[in-house]
Amino acid sequence: MTVVQVSYFSDVLCIWAYAAQARIDAVKEKFRDTVRLDYRFCSVFGDAASKITSAWRDKGEYTGFNAHLRTVARQFPHIEVDPDIWLKTRPPTSASAHLFMTAVQQWEHGLGAEGQSGSATSIFDKVMWAFRCGFFRDCRDIARWDVQCELAEALGVDINAIEKSIHAGTAFARLAADYQDTDKMHIEGSPSFVLNGGRQKLYGDVGFRIIEANIQELLRTPTGDQTSWC
């Protein structure tokens, strides 16, 4: 059976990635075991304060960014955004949440779980969604270890195993590889879909039909002998 590998880069504090989860779910439902999703992280809000105050310096800084996010959220009825997003809660970085989720990936892989492919929802999927909802919907500081543990433990995550992965440095190494690959592969931002060995990249607010067409073409010509018309 032909399986298409899709690397999916996102930042947990990116609203476009929050909205794109519905498309991820649709891909899994449509293609099931013929698509393997490899969840990766990119650093858009690695230093959140600097990003927002510089990018929105002449547009109201946090107040302007808050208004922008609320406008974006109105385009996607399947997501919820707290009216005070980035006003009453300001996570200093997305990196700590990425590190925690990377450790969850490693722990779940060690259990022999194959939640990255098919229509099944892995524990990692659930944690990632809980973190996104925790921030955007509930305005919680998901950069904090205690918040991360609370959200993840409720989903059955072994926090002791997560700590071991982080303390041993293995989670740091995997996250560093993700960040390095964003440079090597010229990932423009969050979210980004990478297919066909890096030859096809879909960045930003990309509709499901476009993602579907790219995957269908790779399933049609899995050897890459023909040039894709997508």
Secondary structure, 3 states (H helix, E strand, C coil): CCCEEEEEEECCCCHHHHHHHHHHHHHHHHHHHHEEEEEEECCCCCCHHHHHHHHCCCCCHHHHHHHHHHHHHCCCCCCCCCCCECCCECCCCCHHHHHHHHHHHHHHHHCCCCCCECCCCCHHHHHHHHHHHHHHCCCCCCCCHHHHHHHHHCCCCCHHHHHHHHHHCHHHHHHHHHHHHHHHCCCCCCCEEEEHHHCEEEECCCCHHHHHHHHHHHHHCCCCCCCCCC
